[in-house]
């Protein structure tokens, strides 16, 4: 059985199958129950939107990371503090999905209408606020360290989102890209890892290594998303490919595209013509033609290979952190954490 199959067996939750994924998934099942218990409200719209998003599925990678770190360091996966932080982090992630879809005007989310399209921007925005508040209610059950680190992570998320300005407004480069990815995506990976380590009463040196592990794993996942945006299809993505091109985002692919001055890079530095659709359907059509040509060009060249190598470097850094943890705590069972990294690497091939 290869690493991808093993990962799927142990971890993957399919949006169409809400049953327990594996016999040892009682920890994640408790997380699901905890999340469900927080989706209650006197306002039915908040309940409906929250459950709609929850039922779209997802791999629950952030809570699984928290549970796996806790297990590796000797905690029972059903430890109530561990389950609470795992559920809280997923609620924060759900909130950011609602907010991101509004910011990006995303029509699709996991093969279905995004909550933004289905329920509207105002209700989705308020539901995101609702989920954030519920998340902090869970975190407040834990100690000051968890509360403080959760606050820091949410600040990072906001900073990353606001720093992710369009390419035609800001001179982005690989350094700014890494800063954004670290804040916008990796902050919750880091939070899951260090809070689980804290609950397990790990030494400070181990916590620092878990912080680096979470950051580098999270950045590699963001790089993977950027690559898949141009290298995959709508069936796999659950949304239209080329979204980052369409929105002129400072994605890894777009940054490399500009730095190497590949054909069409100048157009990334101008507002999308699709914005002018209300004035000229021809302009909107030309924009889509540009995206189609660009996807073919990118997939036939070496740029995606270079992006994969950068993502591989981040995944390797995550593995290195695990190796260093193993030298400090030889009894730690890091197999599931290595599988999380392995799954990332497998998908990059």
C-alpha positions as CSV (number, residue, x, y, z in Angstrom):
1,X,0.0,0.0,0.0
2,X,1.5,3.4,-1.0
3,X,1.6,6.5,1.2
4,X,-1.4,8.0,-0.4
5,X,-3.5,4.9,0.1
6,X,-2.4,4.7,3.7
7,X,-3.2,8.4,4.3
8,X,-6.7,8.0,2.8
9,X,-7.3,4.9,4.9
10,X,-6.4,6.7,8.1
11,X,-7.4,10.3,7.5
12,X,-9.5,11.2,4.5
13,X,-13.1,12.3,5.0
14,X,-15.1,12.4,1.8
15,X,-17.8,15.1,1.6
16,X,-20.3,12.4,0.4
17,X,-19.5,10.0,3.2
18,X,-19.9,11.3,6.7
19,X,-19.1,8.0,8.3
20,X,-16.0,7.3,10.4
21,X,-13.1,6.9,7.9
22,X,-11.2,4.3,9.9
23,X,-11.5,2.2,13.0
24,X,-9.1,4.5,15.0
25,X,-10.9,7.7,14.1
26,X,-12.7,8.1,17.4
27,X,-10.7,11.3,18.1
28,X,-11.8,13.0,14.9
29,X,-15.4,11.7,15.4
30,X,-15.4,13.6,18.8
31,X,-14.1,16.7,17.0
32,X,-17.0,16.4,14.6
33,X,-19.5,16.1,17.4
34,X,-18.0,19.0,19.2
35,X,-18.2,21.2,16.1
36,X,-21.8,20.1,15.6
37,X,-22.6,21.1,19.1
38,X,-21.4,24.6,18.4
39,X,-23.6,25.2,15.3
40,X,-26.7,26.0,17.3
41,X,-28.3,29.5,17.3
42,X,-31.7,31.2,17.7
43,X,-31.1,32.6,14.2
44,X,-31.9,29.8,11.7
45,X,-29.8,31.3,9.0
46,X,-26.6,30.9,11.0
47,X,-27.5,27.2,11.6
48,X,-28.3,26.6,8.0
49,X,-25.2,28.3,6.6
50,X,-22.9,26.6,9.1
51,X,-24.2,23.2,8.5
52,X,-24.2,23.7,4.7
53,X,-20.5,24.5,4.8
54,X,-19.8,21.6,7.3
55,X,-21.6,19.1,5.1
56,X,-19.6,20.1,2.0
57,X,-16.9,17.9,3.6
58,X,-13.2,18.3,3.6
59,X,-10.1,16.4,4.9
60,X,-10.2,18.1,8.3
61,X,-6.4,18.3,8.0
62,X,-6.0,20.9,10.8
63,X,-7.8,19.0,13.6
64,X,-6.2,15.8,12.4
65,X,-2.8,17.5,12.7
66,X,-3.6,18.5,16.3
67,X,-4.8,15.0,17.2
68,X,-1.8,13.3,15.6
69,X,0.7,15.6,17.4
70,X,-1.1,14.8,20.6
71,X,-1.0,11.1,20.0
72,X,2.7,11.2,19.0
73,X,3.5,12.9,22.3
74,X,1.6,10.4,24.4
75,X,-1.9,11.8,24.7
76,X,-5.1,9.9,24.2
77,X,-6.7,11.2,21.0
78,X,-9.9,11.5,23.0
79,X,-8.3,13.9,25.5
80,X,-10.9,16.6,26.0
81,X,-8.5,19.5,25.8
82,X,-7.0,18.1,22.6
83,X,-10.4,17.6,21.0
84,X,-11.5,21.1,22.0
85,X,-8.5,22.8,20.4
86,X,-8.8,20.6,17.3
87,X,-12.5,21.6,17.0
88,X,-11.8,25.2,17.7
89,X,-9.2,25.4,14.9
90,X,-11.5,23.8,12.4
91,X,-14.2,26.3,13.3
92,X,-11.7,29.1,12.7
93,X,-10.9,27.5,9.4
94,X,-14.6,27.3,8.5
95,X,-15.0,31.0,9.3
96,X,-12.1,31.9,7.0
97,X,-13.6,29.9,4.2
98,X,-16.8,31.9,4.4
99,X,-14.8,35.2,4.5
100,X,-12.5,34.2,1.7
101,X,-15.3,33.2,-0.7
102,X,-16.8,36.7,-0.2
103,X,-13.4,38.4,-0.8
104,X,-12.7,36.2,-3.9
105,X,-16.3,36.2,-5.2
106,X,-16.0,32.5,-5.4
107,X,-18.9,30.8,-7.1
108,X,-18.0,27.2,-6.2
109,X,-16.8,25.4,-3.1
110,X,-16.0,21.7,-3.2
111,X,-18.1,21.1,-6.4
112,X,-21.2,23.0,-5.0
113,X,-22.4,26.6,-4.8
114,X,-20.3,28.5,-2.3
115,X,-22.1,29.7,0.7
116,X,-21.4,33.2,-0.6
117,X,-23.5,32.5,-3.7
118,X,-26.1,30.4,-2.0
119,X,-26.8,32.6,0.9
120,X,-25.4,36.0,0.0
121,X,-22.4,38.0,1.2
122,X,-24.0,39.6,4.2
123,X,-25.3,36.4,5.8
124,X,-22.1,34.5,5.0
125,X,-20.0,37.3,6.5
126,X,-22.1,37.2,9.7
127,X,-21.9,33.5,9.9
128,X,-18.1,33.7,9.6
129,X,-18.2,36.0,12.7
130,X,-20.5,33.5,14.4
131,X,-18.1,30.6,13.8
132,X,-15.1,32.7,15.1
133,X,-16.9,33.5,18.3
134,X,-17.8,29.8,18.7
135,X,-14.2,28.9,18.2
136,X,-13.0,31.3,20.9
137,X,-15.6,29.9,23.2
138,X,-13.9,26.5,22.9
139,X,-10.4,28.0,23.3
140,X,-11.5,29.9,26.4
141,X,-12.0,26.5,28.1
142,X,-8.3,26.0,27.9
143,X,-5.4,27.8,29.5
144,X,-3.8,31.2,28.8
145,X,-1.2,29.8,26.5
146,X,-3.8,28.4,24.1
147,X,-5.9,31.5,24.2
148,X,-2.8,33.7,23.5
149,X,-1.6,31.5,20.7
150,X,-5.0,31.4,19.1
151,X,-5.2,35.2,19.2
152,X,-1.8,35.4,17.5
153,X,-2.8,32.9,14.8
154,X,-6.0,34.8,14.0
155,X,-4.1,38.0,13.7
156,X,-1.7,36.3,11.3
157,X,-4.7,35.0,9.3
158,X,-6.0,38.6,8.9
159,X,-2.5,40.0,8.1
160,X,-2.0,37.3,5.4
161,X,-5.4,38.1,3.9
162,X,-4.8,41.8,3.7
163,X,-1.2,41.4,2.5
164,X,-2.5,39.3,-0.4
165,X,-3.0,42.3,-2.7
166,X,-3.5,41.9,-6.4
167,X,-0.3,41.8,-8.6
168,X,-1.4,45.0,-10.4
169,X,-1.3,47.0,-7.1
170,X,1.8,45.6,-5.3
171,X,5.2,44.5,-6.4
172,X,5.2,41.0,-5.0
173,X,8.1,38.5,-5.0
174,X,8.9,35.1,-3.6
175,X,9.7,36.7,-0.2
176,X,6.3,38.4,0.1
177,X,4.7,35.2,-1.2
178,X,6.2,33.2,1.6
179,X,5.2,35.8,4.2
180,X,1.6,35.6,3.0
181,X,1.5,31.8,2.8
182,X,3.0,31.5,6.3
183,X,0.4,33.9,7.8
184,X,-2.7,33.1,5.7
185,X,-2.4,29.3,5.5
186,X,0.3,28.0,7.8
187,X,-0.8,29.9,10.9
188,X,-3.5,27.3,11.8
189,X,-1.2,24.4,11.0
190,X,1.3,25.9,13.5
191,X,-1.4,26.5,16.0
192,X,-2.6,22.9,15.8
193,X,0.9,21.6,16.3
194,X,2.1,23.8,19.2
195,X,-1.2,23.7,21.1
196,X,-1.2,19.9,21.0
197,X,2.5,19.9,22.1
198,X,1.6,22.3,25.0
199,X,-1.3,20.1,26.1
200,X,1.1,17.2,26.1
201,X,3.4,19.2,28.4
202,X,6.3,19.0,25.9
203,X,9.6,20.7,26.5
204,X,10.1,24.2,25.0
205,X,12.6,22.9,22.4
206,X,10.0,20.4,21.2
207,X,7.4,23.2,21.0
208,X,9.7,25.3,18.8
209,X,10.3,22.4,16.5
210,X,6.5,21.8,16.3
211,X,6.1,25.4,15.4
212,X,8.5,25.1,12.5
213,X,6.9,21.8,11.5
214,X,3.5,23.4,11.4
215,X,4.6,26.4,9.4
216,X,6.5,24.5,6.8
217,X,3.8,21.9,6.4
218,X,1.2,24.6,6.0
219,X,3.3,26.5,3.4
220,X,3.8,23.3,1.4
221,X,0.0,22.8,1.4
222,X,-0.5,26.4,0.2
223,X,2.1,25.8,-2.6
224,X,0.3,22.7,-3.5
225,X,-3.0,24.6,-3.8
226,X,-1.3,27.1,-6.1
227,X,0.1,24.4,-8.3
228,X,-3.2,22.5,-8.5
229,X,-5.0,25.7,-9.5
230,X,-3.2,25.5,-12.9
231,X,-2.3,21.9,-13.1
232,X,-5.6,20.3,-12.3
233,X,-9.2,20.3,-13.7
234,X,-12.6,21.5,-12.3
235,X,-13.6,18.0,-11.3
236,X,-10.6,17.6,-9.1
237,X,-10.5,21.1,-7.8
238,X,-14.2,21.6,-7.2
239,X,-13.9,25.0,-8.8
240,X,-12.7,26.5,-12.1
241,X,-9.0,26.1,-12.7
242,X,-7.0,29.3,-13.2
243,X,-8.7,31.2,-10.4
244,X,-5.4,32.7,-9.2
245,X,-4.7,34.0,-12.7
246,X,-8.2,35.3,-13.1
247,X,-7.9,37.2,-9.8
248,X,-4.3,38.3,-10.3
249,X,-3.3,36.8,-7.0
250,X,0.3,36.6,-5.9
251,X,0.3,32.8,-6.0
252,X,3.5,30.8,-6.3
253,X,2.8,30.1,-10.0
254,X,2.1,33.8,-10.8
255,X,5.1,35.0,-8.9
256,X,7.4,32.6,-10.8
257,X,5.7,33.4,-14.1
258,X,6.4,37.1,-13.6
259,X,10.0,36.6,-12.4
260,X,10.8,34.5,-15.4
261,X,9.0,36.9,-17.8
262,X,7.2,34.0,-19.5
263,X,4.7,34.9,-22.3
264,X,1.7,36.9,-21.0
265,X,3.3,37.9,-17.7
266,X,2.6,41.6,-18.4
267,X,-1.2,40.9,-18.4
268,X,-0.9,39.6,-14.8
269,X,0.2,43.2,-13.9
270,X,-3.1,44.7,-15.2
271,X,-6.6,44.4,-13.7
272,X,-8.6,41.5,-15.2
273,X,-10.6,42.4,-18.2
274,X,-13.4,40.3,-16.9
275,X,-14.2,43.2,-14.5
276,X,-15.2,45.1,-17.6
277,X,-17.9,42.6,-18.6
278,X,-20.7,45.0,-17.9
279,X,-19.2,47.3,-20.6
280,X,-18.0,44.8,-23.2
281,X,-18.6,41.1,-23.5
282,X,-15.7,40.9,-25.9
283,X,-13.3,42.0,-23.2
284,X,-14.6,39.4,-20.8
285,X,-14.3,36.7,-23.5
286,X,-10.7,37.8,-24.2
287,X,-9.8,37.4,-20.5
288,X,-11.1,33.8,-20.5
289,X,-9.1,33.1,-23.7
290,X,-6.0,34.5,-22.0
291,X,-6.5,32.1,-19.1
292,X,-7.1,29.2,-21.4
293,X,-3.9,29.9,-23.3
294,X,-2.0,30.5,-20.1
295,X,-3.0,27.2,-18.6
296,X,-1.8,25.4,-21.7
297,X,1.5,27.3,-21.7
298,X,2.2,26.7,-18.0
299,X,1.4,23.0,-18.2
300,X,3.7,22.5,-21.1
301,X,6.7,24.2,-19.6
302,X,9.1,23.9,-16.7
303,X,7.5,26.4,-14.3
304,X,5.2,23.9,-12.5
305,X,8.2,21.6,-12.0
306,X,10.1,24.5,-10.3
307,X,7.1,25.2,-8.1
308,X,6.9,21.5,-7.1
309,X,10.6,21.6,-6.1
310,X,9.9,24.6,-3.8
311,X,6.9,22.8,-2.3
312,X,9.1,19.7,-1.8
313,X,11.7,21.9,0.0
314,X,9.1,23.0,2.5
315,X,7.9,19.4,3.0
316,X,11.5,18.3,3.6
317,X,11.9,21.0,6.2
318,X,8.8,19.7,8.0
319,X,10.3,16.2,8.0
320,X,13.6,17.5,9.3
321,X,11.7,19.1,12.2
322,X,10.2,15.7,13.0
323,X,13.6,14.0,12.9
324,X,14.9,16.6,15.4
325,X,11.9,16.0,17.7
326,X,12.7,12.3,17.5
327,X,16.2,13.0,18.8
328,X,14.8,14.8,21.8
329,X,11.9,12.4,22.4
330,X,13.0,9.0,21.1
331,X,9.8,7.4,22.4
332,X,7.5,9.7,20.3
333,X,5.5,7.9,17.7
334,X,5.7,10.2,14.7
335,X,4.3,7.9,12.1
336,X,1.1,9.7,11.4
337,X,2.9,13.0,11.2
338,X,5.3,11.6,8.7
339,X,2.3,10.4,6.7
340,X,0.8,13.8,6.7
341,X,4.0,15.1,5.1
342,X,4.2,12.1,2.9
343,X,0.7,12.7,1.6
344,X,1.7,16.3,0.6
345,X,4.7,15.0,-1.2
346,X,2.7,12.3,-3.0
347,X,0.2,14.8,-4.3
348,X,3.0,17.0,-5.6
349,X,4.3,14.3,-7.9
